[in-house]
Amino acid sequence: MPFFLVRFAVRLFFRAEIRGLERLAAAGPRVLIVANHVSSLDAVVLSALLPGRILFATHSGIAQRWWLKPYWRIGDDCSLDQAHPMTAKTMVDALKQGRTCMIFPEGRPTTTGALMKVYESPGMIADKANAMILPIRIEGLEYSYFSMLGGVVRRRLFPKVTLTALPPKRLCFPNEIKGHKRRVAAGTQLYDIMESLPVYSIDYKTILHHVLATRPIRGGGGDCLEDVDRRPLTHDAFVRAFLALSGLLSERLDRQEKVVGVMMLNGLPNAVTIFAIQALGLTVAMINFSSGPEYCAKACATAVIKTVVALKSFVAEGALAQIAETLRAKGVSIVYYEDLVAAESWAAKAAAYVKSRMPPERIAGRLGQKADDPALILFTSGTEGAPKGVALSHRNIVSNAFQFGARIGFAARDKAFACLPMFHSFGVTLGFFMPLLYGARAFLYFSPLRYREIPELIYDSCATMLLGTETFLANYARTAHPHDLYFLRFVIGGAERIKPETRRIWAEKFGVRLFEGYGTTEASPVISSNAPMYYKAGSVGCVVPAMQIRLNPVDGIKDGAELAVKGPNVMLGYIHYKQPGVIQPVQDGWYNTGDIVSIDERGFITILGRAKRFAKIAGEMVSLAAVEAVIGALWPASRHAAVGAPDARKGEVVVLLTESDEVDAGVLPDHFRLHGLTELSLPRKIIRVAQIPLLGSGKVDFIRAQALAMQECGEEAGEPVAE
């Protein structure tokens, strides 16, 4: 068959299209094309859609297949064995002569649906030839019968194929780096390019549109959500459920309402309600019911919430009764999920079924929402006891889900165990939205505090990803049977520092590495994370793809700086209590995290502490987080919190709150000196408490801890406990 017929067949049967083709010409005369490898047909499709004569390097097992050999004979393009020792030299020479070359850095098609091992040789080829690298993202062929994802995704004969060419890049590193170090540096930069492909190639739309568009990945009959009732919802059933609920909910809302509150425990009702609100084109506000009635009332006032959807069964148990009464007294209407479901008629269900069969463009497109419109409002602590609303757009959440998924290698075959509350950004973005956006599955559990039940449920549900804080992960490790966590591929720790003892127990007892990450609600939340490919214990990993960072110097701190970040996941802005409903945009897109960090030569970030969690003692800045870390290493079984207290002579001093009766002040001076902490860091008072105040996320509530310390200390903290 003539070569032009192959091009015609690819465009016809696969409905293939290429975006950003103009970037190939803009890359210059020396161009090395790199692409993700999803099937054995990748090279053929690239050859058919890209102009000019291209020299390909492919896996020998693919290039030598009998049905591919005729193609390379009849076409103008050539294929080399990627494993042959002379291939690299041949490609370098070809690039220097101005011929476009193409190579798959992964070497072989993916078997997971995520990025595989990235070889360093393509980076060295580009470096030696002084060539530009043109990244191309291949989408669609992973769902064909030519992929290796049988049993992972629903494969079909002719899926739609899209190629996206991204801006060309040149590898840059100092000339003095030679030999093996240069090869490693080239490989690292190439990996960063490949890792960022899914993020930069997204055609951003609303969350609803993206989730609806995942139906072809595993099919409408594939399970997507499950909770403790153990009646999983398929993709189609989930869509029908939230479309039916949205019609009934719209009858309870005022036409002027733009934000609807949700106050529920994790579970299918929570999930259905969130998307029912999204299906109305409205913004979801997650109410932190663990913060008490007054906080919830102020949160509703801040975001101008007139209606809150809650579970009647939860309120009836007394957990939310006082909050519900307070909200009603403030003029907020409480709508019960059970009442909405009970009102569903056969006509409503039939209408939802018909609507669910429409394409995503018809369902989500008619709402008129854009990617940069507000999608979710979460609340953080503000000044004067009033919460601040954090407005996150659809782009913020979708980008962060794919940023983090690309970092750890999350794929459609995975299943998240989501027990962190959804009023916390860690829980709602990674535990709930990310699995849905990937076409994967999630098990929604109502509380992270059930330390004995959760490991058993992780085993029973075959979950592959677990999210938790240090407090939760340490307790799961203590109670779990070694086989309970057998299926876990990713255990992500965040929100507080992971202790070395916790990391050791997980590795020795379960053979699982904890991937510690870092983020803020304002960043949707992930800013950095460790990953299987790049890992450094004690750090919070490297910055996720498509984010920029800036270090701002802080007076008095020599070994660190305040971190500022910019990227598609950074919030739209704050909503303040005194200016309800008004989003205050982030200036120039840069968000100052308020965290003091250090970054090593490989890009790994270490959190030194909050700018607000430094005590200025006798003119020196002392890290309270470092004090906690050193004391925690001595008595790892208990929780400790260091706070600053005013002192007439030194400005501030350190006060330690601890749940341990074993803390011995006499051993602290030597231990502090051993870890490089000065005498100024020694606690001036040790306060033993039954329980250190905690937030709903499991993190220490430092505001209440500070108040407790001040109450115990009085006006002055006194002299050091040990000299």
N, C-alpha and C positions, 0 to 999 in steps of 0.2 A: 504494500500500500504506500503510495507516495507520502512524503513527509508532511506536506501541507494538509493531508487528510487527517493525520494524527492531531495536528493543531485544531482542526475543525471539530474532530470527535471529542477532544478534551473540553472545548468550549461548549459544545452542544450537550453532551451527556452529563457533564459535571457542572454545567452552568457556571463555568470558571470565570473569574474576574480577577484583575490585579489592580491594586490601589497604590498610588505613589510611584508609578513607573518612571516619572520624570526624574526621580532621585538617582536612577542608574546613570543617566547622562551627566547629572550634576556632580557625580562622585569623581569624575576625572578619567584619565586613560588607564590607570592601574586600579582595578577593582576586584576584590575578593568577596564573593557573595557567600554569606553563611545563613543557614536556615535551620529551624527545628526539624527533627526527623520523626514523622508520624506514620509513614507507610513505605512499602517497597515501590510505590509509584511516584514518590516525591520528585525524583530527578527527572522523570519523563514529563510530568506536569510543568516543572520549572523550565525545562528545555522547550516545551511547546509554547509557553506564554511569554518567555523573555526574548527580546530581540538579539540578533547577532549570533556569532559562533562562540560557544561557551565550553570551556574545558572542565569536566566534572570529575570529582574524586568521590567514589562511592564504596560501600562495603562490598568486598569480593563475593560474599554469599548472595548479594542482590544483583550485582552487575552481571554475574555469570549465569543467571537463570535463563532457561532456554527461550522463554517468551519475551525477554527483554533484549537478547542479543540482536535480533533483526532490527530493532529500533535504532540502536547505536550505529548499525551498518548503513542504514538508509539516510540518516540525518547528517547535518553538518557538524553537530556537536560530538565530542569524544568523551569516553568514560575511562578513568584510570582506577586501578585497585588502590583504595585508600591505605591498605596495610603494606603495600610494597615499599621497600626502603628508598627507591628512586622517585617515588611520586612527589614528595616534597620538593626535591630539586627541580623536577620537571615543571611543577607549578610556579615556583619562584622564577624560573627562566621565562615561562610563558607570560607571567605578569609583567616582567621587565620589558618584554617585547610589545606590551600593550594589549594582550589578549585577556578577556574577562574569564575568571576562574570561579568555580563554585565548589564548596566542600561542606559536609555536615559535621560540625564539631562533636556531635554525640556519637558519631561512628556507626550507630545502628538505630533502627526504629524503636521508639519507646514501647515498653511493655507495661508501663504504669499509667500512661496518660499525662505524666508530668515530665519535666526536664530530667534527662538521664545524665550519666557521667560525661563531662565535657573534657575533651582531650586538648593538650596544650599545643600540638603541632600546627593547627590552623593559625593560631596567634603568631607562632614563629615564622610561618610562611609570609604572613602579612608584614611582619617586622622586617624580614630580610629583603623583601621586594619593595619595601616602602610604599605599600599599597593601602588604599582606603578599604575599610570593611563596610559592606552594605548588608545590614541585617534584613531578612525577610521572614515574616511569620506565615506559616502554612496552617490554614484552618479548614477542616472538613474532611480531609482524607483519612483522619483517624477513625471516622465512622464508616469507612469503606471496608470491603472484604480483603483489601490489600494491607490492612493494618494488623497489628499483633495484639489487639485489645478485645479479642473474643471473650465474652463473659464479663467484661468490664463496662463496655458501652453497647448500645444496640447498633449493630452494623447493618448496612444496607448497600444496595448495588451501586447507585449513583448519587451520593450526597453532594450538596452544593459545596464548591471549593472556592475559597477566597485567599489570595496572596496579598499581603500588606508589606510594602517596602518602607522601611523606616529611614530616618536621616543617616547618611554615611558617617562613619567615625574612623579616626586614626588612633592607633595605640600609641600612648605617650608615656615614656619613662626616661629617667636620666641616662645619658650616654655612658656614665661610669659603671652602670649595672651590666655585668657581662656573664656569659656562661649559663650555669644552671639557674642563678637568680633571675637572669633576664627571661629565661624560659618560663619560670614560675610566674613572674610578673605579667608576661604576655598571656599566660593561661588564665590568670586571675581576672584580667581586664576582659578577656573574651567571655569568661563565665558571666561576668556582670552584664555584658551585652545580651547574652542568650537568656539570662534570668529576667531581664526587663522586657523581653519581647511581648509576653501576654499583657503587660500593663500599658505599653505605648501603643499597642494595636487595637485597643478597645474602642469601639464606636459607642461612646457613652450615651445612655438613655436612662429612663427611670428604673428604679429597682424592680418595680412590677414588670416592666417590659423585659428586663434581663431574665427574671425568674420564669416568666411564661415561655421565653425562648429556649429554656433548657429542656423542654419536653423531648426533643429528638435524641438527647444524649442517652437516656436510659429507657425512653418510652413512657407513655402516659400511665402505663400499668405498673411502673417501678415505684417501690416505696420511697417516700422522701422524709416523712416525719413520724415520730412515735413518742409516746410518753408512758407513764407507769400503768396506764390502763391496758397497754399491750394490744391496742387496736390500731395498727399503723395506717396512715393515710398515703395513698398513692398520689402521684403528681396530679392526675386528673381529679381525684376526689378532693384534694386540697384546694384546687382552683374552683371547683364547684361550690365547696363549702364557703370560701371567703366571698365569692360573687353573690351567693344567696344571702349571706349575712350583710353584705354591703347595702343591698336594696332595702332590707329591714332597718338597718341603722340610719340610713339617710332620712327615714320618716321621723326619727327622733331628734334630728339635729336642726338647728336654725340655719337658714341659708347663708347667714353672715359668718358662720363658724369656719375657721381655717385650721384650727388645731384641736385634736381630740385626744384626751388623756387615756392611758391604759394603766390599770393597777391590778395586776394578776401575778400569780406564781407561774413559773415555767410550765408549759404544757400545751397541748393542742389548742385549747380555747384561746390562749394568749397568742399563738401563732396565727390562727384564723382571724382574730380580731385585728391584729396589726395590718394584715394584708387587706382586710375588708375596708379599713380606713384608707389605705393606699389606693384601693380600687375606686374610691370616691374622689381621688385627687387631693386629699387632705394630708396634713402633717400629723405624724404620730408623736405624742409626748409620753415618755415612760416615767411614771410617778414612783419615786423611791419611798415606798410605804414603810420601810424600816426606820425612817428618820422622824416619825412622829406626826401628829395631826397639824401642828402649826407650820412645820416645814412644808408639808404637802399643800396646805392652803396657800402659802406664799408662792410655791412653785406654780400652782394654777393661776394665781394672779399675775405672776411674771410672764407666763406664756399666753395669757388671755384664754385660758381653758374654761369653757362653759359646760362641757360634758365629759364625764369620765366613765369608761366601761370597766366594770369589775365583775368578779365571780360572786354570786349570791352565797354559794356554799362557803367561800372563804370569809366573807363578811359575817355570816351567821355563826361561824365558829368563834367570833370575838376578836380575831386578829385585826380586822379593819373596821370594826363597828364604830369606834371613837373617831377614826379618821373620816369615815363616811358621814357621821353626824356633823363634824366640823366643816366639811366641804359643803354640805347642804345649807348649813347656817351662813356660809359665804356666798350662796347663790349658785353653787355648782350642782348640776344635775347628775345623779348616779344612774347609769343604765346597766342592767344586769344581763350578762351574756346568756344565762339560762332562759330569760324571758324572750330574748330575741330568737333563740333557736326554737323555743316552743311555738313561736308565732309563724314559723316557716310553713307555708302552704305548699301543696303539690304544684300549684302554678308557679310559685317562686322558685321551686327546685327545678322545674322544667325549663324556666327561663334561664336559670343559671347554667343548666346543662347545654342549652343551645349557644349561649354566649361563650361558654368555655371552649367550644369547638372552633371559635373564630381565631384568626391569626393574632399574634401579639400586637401588631400594629393597629388592629381594629379595637382591641380591648383597652390597651394602654394609650394608644395614640389619640383617641377621642377626648382624653382628659385635658389635653393641651399643656401638660407639664413638660418641663425641660430638665436636663441633667443637673443644672445648677440651682434648681428650686429646692426649698427646704423639704427634707424627707423625714427627719427625726430630730426631736429635741430631748436632750438629756440634761440633767441638773448636777451642778457641782456646788461646793460650799462657796458662799460669797461673803462679803463684809457685812457687819452689823446683823449677823444671824440670818440673812435672807439668801436664798439660793440664786445662783446664776444659771440661766439657760444657755446651753451650748447648741447652736443650730448647725446641723449637719445636712449637707445636700445629698442628692442621689449619687452625684459624682464622688463625693467624699467617701461614702460607704462602699460603693462598687469598686473604686480604685483600691481602697485599703484591703478589701477582701482578696483581690487579685495580687496585690503587692505581697501580702503575707502568704497567700497560697503558693505564689511563685517561689518565695524564699524557702519554704519548708518542703515543697513538692507535693502539695495537697492535690487530690484528683477525684474523679467521679467515683472511684472504687472505695473511697474512704467514708467513714461514719463518725461523726462528732458526738461525744457525750457532753451535752450542754447542761451543766448544773449551776453555773454562775448566773446570778439574777440578770434579767434583761434590762433592768434600769441601770446597769453598769455597761459601759461601752465594750469592755473586754468580752462580756457574755453575749451581748446582742449582735455585734458585728461578726466575731469569730465563731461563736457557738451557734448562731441562728442564721444570719444572712449568708455567711460564706458557704456553708454546705448547700444551701438552696441555689446560690449563684453558680456553683460548680456542677449542679445536677447530682450532687452527692446526697447523703442521708444524715439526719440528726436525731438523737434521742434526747428529748427534753425532760429534765428532772427538776423537781420543784425546789430543792434546797441542796447546797453544797455541804451542809453540816451533818448529814447522815453518813458518818464515817464507816460504819460497818456495812450498810446496805449498798453504798455506791460501788465499791470494788466488785461485789457480786453481780450488780447490774451491768457493769462494764463488761464482765465476762459473758453474761447471759445475752447481752445485746451485740456482742462482737464488735464493739466500738474500736476504732483505730486512732482516734485523737481525743485527748483529755486536756481541758483547760483548768488551771487552778492557781491559787496563791500559795506562798510558802506554807502558811498555816494549814491549808486544806491538804496539800500534797504530802506534808509530813504526817498528818493523821491517817491518810489513806494508806501510806506505806506501813504504818504501824499496825493496821488492822487487816490488811489484805493478805490472802493466801498467795503464794508465789505464782500460781497459775491463773489467778483472777485477771491479771493484766497482760496475759499472753498475746492478745491481738493488737495491743497498742503499738502504733508506729511513731506517734508524736505525742509527747507530754510537754505542754507549754506552760511555763511558769512566768507569772507577771504580777504587777501591782505592788509587790514587795520583794526585797532581796532574797534569793534562794540561798539557804545556808549550805555550807560544804557538807555537813553531816546528812542533810536531806538528799543531796545529790549522790552521796556515797551509798546510802541505803537503797535508793532506787536502782543504782547500777549493780550492786552486789546481790540484792534480793530478787530483782526482777529482770536484770540485764537490760535496763532501759535508761537511755540518756535523757536528762531533763534539758530542754531547750529554753533557756531563760531569755525573755524579751523585755522590751521597754516601750511604753507608750503613754499617751495622755488622752483624756476624753476629747480634747480639742483636735487631736490628730486622728480620730475615728477608730481605733486608738493607736495602732502599731506604728512605731517609729523605727525600731530596730529589733533584730532577733537573731539568736544563734540558729544554726541549721545543720542538717547532716553533712553538707559539703564543707561548711566553714563554721568551726566551733572553737570557743575558748572559754573554759570554765572560769566563772567569776565575773565574766563580762556579760553584757546584754546584747552581744552580737554586733553586726554591722547594719548600717542604715538600709532600709528596704528600698527596692528599685523606685525610680522616679522621684526621689526626695533629695532636696538640697539641705545642707547644714551650714551653720555659721556659729563660730565661737566668740562670745563677747567677754572680754576680760572683766574680772571682778576684783575690786580693791581688797587686798589682804589675802587673796588666794593665789598662790604661785603655781601649783601643780594642776590646776584645772581652770575651766571657764564655763560661763553660762551658755547652754545650748539653745540655739534658735533654729527652727525648721521651716521649710517651705515645700509644698508639693500639692498634688491633686486631692490629697486626703485631709488637708488642713481645713478646719471648720469655716463656715460662712462668717461666723462671729458670735459674740455674746448677746444675750438678752438680759438686761438688768431689771431688778425689781422696781426701781424708780422710773424706768422707762418701759413699761410693759408692752410686749409685742413688737418692739423695735430691735432689729438686728444691727448691732454695731460691728461693721465689717473689720476684718483684720487688715492693718496697714501694710500695703505693699506685699501682702500675702505671707509675710514672715510672722511666725508665732514664737514668742520667747517662752520657753518651757519653764523657766525658773529652776531648772536642775543644773547642778554643777557636775561636769563630766571631764574625763580625760580620754583621749583617743590615741591608740598606738599606731605604729607605722603600717599595720595591715588593715586599719580601719575599725578595729574592735573598740566599742565604747564601754567604759566603766563608769558607773554612776557613783559619784563621790557624796552626793546628798542634795537636798533641796537648798536653794539659796536661803529660804526661810528656815531651813534646818541646820544652819550654822550659828553657833553662839560666838559673839565677839567678846573674847575674854582678854582683858589687859591689852587690847589693841590687836590681838591675834584671832583669826577665824578658825574655830574648832568645829570639825564635822561631827554632828550628833550621830549620823548614820555609822561613822567609823567607830564611835564609842560603842554603839549597839553591836556591831559586828565582832569586835574584840571580846566583849562580855559574853555574847552569844556563843563564841567558840569555847569559852570556859564552861558554860552551863547551857548546853544546846537543848536540853529537854524542856526548858521553860521560855516564856516570852518576856522580853525586856523592851523598855522604851526610854530613851534619853531625851530630855527636854531642857531648854534653857530657862533659867530663873534670874531675875534682876539681883544685882549685888552692889552694895554701896561703894565698895572699894575697887572692884574689877569690872564693873559694868554688867557682866553676866557670869553665871557659873552653871555647871552641868548638874542636873538632878536626874537620878536613875529611878524609874519605876520598874519593879520586877515581881514576877509571880513565884519566884524561887525563894525558898528558905535557906538555900545553901550558899548564896552569894556571900563571899568572904572579902571584905574590903582590904584585908591585909595582903592578899596576893595580887591586887590590881596594879600597884606601881611597877613591879618587875615585869608583869605581863604587858603592860602598856608600853614600857620601854622596848621590850622585845619586838613589838609590832610597830615601832616608830612613832608612837604617840607621846606627846610631851606631858609634863605634870599638869599643865593647864586643862588637859582633857579629863583628868580624874574627877569622878562624881563628888560633889561637895555634900551630897546627902543621898542615901539609899532609902527608898520607900517601898515597903513590901505590901502588895495588894493581892486580893483574892483573884481579881481578873482585871487586866488592862482593858480600857475601853476600846471597842472595835466598831468599825463601820460595817454596813451590810455586806460589803465586798470581802470582808475578812481582814482588811488592812487596819492598822492601829489608827484610832481616832485621836490625832495629836492635839486637836483643840480641847477635847475633854480631858486628855492626859495632862495637858498644860495646866488646865484649871485645877485638876486634882493635885498636881505638884505645888501650885501656888497656895492652895488651901492648906497643905501639909507644912509648907515651908514658912508661911507668913511673909513678912516683908523681905527677910534676908535668908539666904540659903546656908549661911554659916561657913565654917572652915572645912577644908577637905576631910573626907572620911579617913584618908590614909596619906601620910607624908613620907 
